[in-house]
């Protein structure tokens, strides 16, 4: 078995270093490119994760299977000059999430096929999520830790069998590491302003004990050493206009509970929009893996809107020739409201504003709409043809303006977009110090 280099994080933390890694949870091309370029710039590494609803054995909503997503990321990395050894691919919320309307026997069979496809494709960080109720689960009570653990251990056994199969074809295949835990935030973000409950230490211990018992029952107790992280709720979540900010005082009991498990770190979901200092505090306190998704596509949206405003002012005398990107995005969201209507509440003017500017960033689900993609392509083409004036760049993208003036960045709209996304990524790199994880890796 070939050791997963992500285990270096545990060793460094045991030695007293507050080292972590951020997880780029996005299938967006711009976001992935920004994450790869940040790793190249810092001679560091990058962890990119696809969720079960984005990428599955049937294609997910991106149209990509795990093998296709793996190929997509590595092809782009090769084009950008990022060594494959520095790229880690993960599967997020893998389990019966998208099959929850089926009975357990069918849902778990489909989930097994899902995790098998991820491992066979070469994904090496697997988040197993069996926290959702299935069709034949009683609705009158929450799922017990034992049920969640039993289903999770079964899927990890499937993953281990798939890894052994992959080893027969790829002799140097890296062994997958696992993330488990029953207090998992809703994939895609909360739909209401729920009151956040920080994970109680007693619940943490009970859940870990249930998983260990389930591993023993499945005969895979030797795989427990490959469980690298446990998902907890440290008290963070994005909102329409901000986030629930991390409070290390309130989370102290939870963080101190980690001392009982020196081979684990916590994985924090929905860390979007935390300040760089709050992110660093989370890493210092025990949240070794910081998941981020909407904040990255929100930065992409900010850049696209800024360029749209620049375009409309530059071409104000010929509005019929502009891309109307913002209007196209709005129309796509109104035509197919299923991705935002359960998240954005309030009257019509409030929903109008949220569709464009909510931190929940539900518009990310519409960026692959053909009409939106066409508008985006026209936006970039128009700005390349007319060129972006420094005065408008300073007005709408002041940080990028300064970099352009200092000859640190080109004024090409593509490069401006990537740089703006990287500003968000840099908050996470400041918090994790992940460039120290793989100092011995090839550059």
Order of alpha helices (4+ residues) and beta strands (2+ residues): alpha-beta-alpha-beta-alpha-beta-alpha-beta-alpha-beta-alpha-beta-beta-beta-alpha-beta-alpha-beta-alpha-alpha-alpha-alpha-alpha-alpha-alpha
